[in-house]
Amino acid sequence: MSVLIYAESWNGKFKKTSFEAISYGVDLASKMDSEAIALTINAESVEELYKYGVAKVISVKNDSLKSFATNSFAGVVKEVADSISAHTIVMLASSNVNSFAPSLSIEWDASLATGVIAEPASFEPFTVNRKVFSNKAHADVVLSKENKVLVVAQNSFGVIENEVSGSSEEFNVSPSDGNVSVESTEMASGKVNLMDAEIVVSAGRGMKSGDNWAMIEEMADLLGAGTACSKPVSDIGWRSHEEHVGQTGKNIAPNLYFAIGISGAIQHVAGVNSSKVIVAINTDEEAPIFKAADYGIVGDAFKVVPELIEKIRTLKG
Ligand SMILES: Cc1cc2nc3c(=O)[nH]c(=O)nc-3n(C[C@H](O)[C@H](O)[C@H](O)COP(=O)(O)OP(=O)(O)OC[C@H]3O[C@@H](n4cnc5c(N)ncnc54)[C@H](O)[C@@H]3O)c2cc1C
């Protein structure tokens, strides 16, 4: 019996979430006396995964899986899980994983838990803690079916290096056409994908006008970061809705999140509080964002951000 860990990739390269998935899945498998086996779909090379403790990798390569489609990915993961007699599938939350996990759990006749934030608190019954109510509360849920699908929230377990020597095997699949096919894709060029960004520079209404974003973009460029904003900023049209984070926007979990001129309303924090480190810059020392922040700078963004930019430039040489 085994734990199957889905290591997600994009354009052949592993997403950072894959390494946390492997770390979680390897640890879980050892506690369940099971073998940890990773699954990759169209990844260029699998060796990187051995660094996180998984010794066996199943590699699926298939041109019809180059574009993501819910049914075909769910079908392939199920097929591999059946072939290795898996009892648990571990995946890390992402927009694609979140969209195919429900179909997978139905097809595989499994109990599903999303937003999982810890390893099971008990195995009999199988109980995991998950986020509920836009991350404002946690719930212990019991997964009663023999097959289980766990979708782990980003940054809740962490990445643990534990190099092993591993091996991989190719697995041939014939993905079903499903009922959705991708005809064409258009990439926004030159921008860091907000969902995958390690660093995010985010700004709010404290910026006073959409014309004042040059320094936010400059800071993001220097750091190789994505840019985000609060809801009112995108509602007013200062920034695109693509950048809106929070309860009604994107849910992100970078390693470093800068909140600049953002008050820190609960609906905003709900979408960013899985970030590893939050740095807030705000003129109002009573702003609620300082309660969520690891580091706070009380000051005017129009003075602090240019100074930060200078410091980053100096550090980068
Ligand atoms: C159902 C519902 C869902 C919502 N969903 C979301 C969501 O998904 N995301 C979201 O962001 N909001 C959401 N909101 C809105 C949320 O409640 C807040 O109104 C919003 O987050 C406030 O945005 P803000 O912090 O940019 O603006 P403000 O609340 O106006 O705060 C601006 C901040 O900038 C500071 N500031 C001003 N000048 C400067 C300066 N020169 N330098 C530094 N700081 C300065 C101020 O002190 C203040 O703290 C939702 C609300 C509801 C009711």
The ligand as a Gaussian input file, in Angstrom:
#p B3LYP/6-31G(d) Opt

LIG

0 1
 C      -17.872000      40.793000       1.740000
 C      -16.596000      41.566000       1.628000
 C      -15.544000      41.011000       0.961000
 C      -14.342000      41.716000       0.850000
 N      -13.283000      41.122000       0.193000
 C      -12.093000      41.778000       0.184000
 C      -10.938000      41.172000      -0.418000
 O      -10.995000      40.057000      -0.953000
 N       -9.787000      41.862000      -0.400000
 C       -9.658000      43.103000       0.170000
 O       -8.554000      43.660000       0.124000
 N      -10.729000      43.689000       0.716000
 C      -11.939000      43.072000       0.725000
 N      -13.003000      43.699000       1.266000
 C      -12.870000      45.104000       1.656000
 C      -12.231000      45.296000       3.022000
 O      -13.224000      45.215000       4.031000
 C      -11.526000      46.662000       3.113000
 O      -12.455000      47.678000       2.848000
 C      -10.367000      46.814000       2.147000
 O       -9.476000      45.716000       2.275000
 C       -9.613000      48.105000       2.441000
 O       -8.673000      48.316000       1.445000
 P       -7.397000      49.197000       1.743000
 O       -6.715000      48.678000       2.940000
 O       -6.622000      49.310000       0.478000
 O       -8.007000      50.660000       1.998000
 P       -8.273000      51.471000       3.317000
 O       -9.095000      50.738000       4.275000
 O       -8.755000      52.800000       2.869000
 O       -6.821000      51.617000       3.996000
 C       -5.802000      52.389000       3.457000
 C       -4.636000      52.304000       4.452000
 O       -3.546000      53.033000       3.924000
 C       -2.934000      53.734000       5.002000
 N       -2.251000      54.890000       4.392000
 C       -2.800000      56.044000       3.931000
 N       -1.854000      56.834000       3.421000
 C       -0.678000      56.154000       3.525000
 C        0.652000      56.429000       3.159000
 N        0.999000      57.594000       2.544000
 N        1.612000      55.500000       3.448000
 C        1.309000      54.338000       4.067000
 N        0.052000      54.027000       4.448000
 C       -0.925000      54.921000       4.167000
 C       -4.052000      54.109000       5.924000
 O       -3.586000      54.329000       7.248000
 C       -4.937000      52.875000       5.833000
 O       -4.610000      51.923000       6.835000
 C      -14.218000      43.022000       1.388000
 C      -15.307000      43.568000       2.056000
 C      -16.481000      42.857000       2.187000
 C      -17.633000      43.471000       2.931000

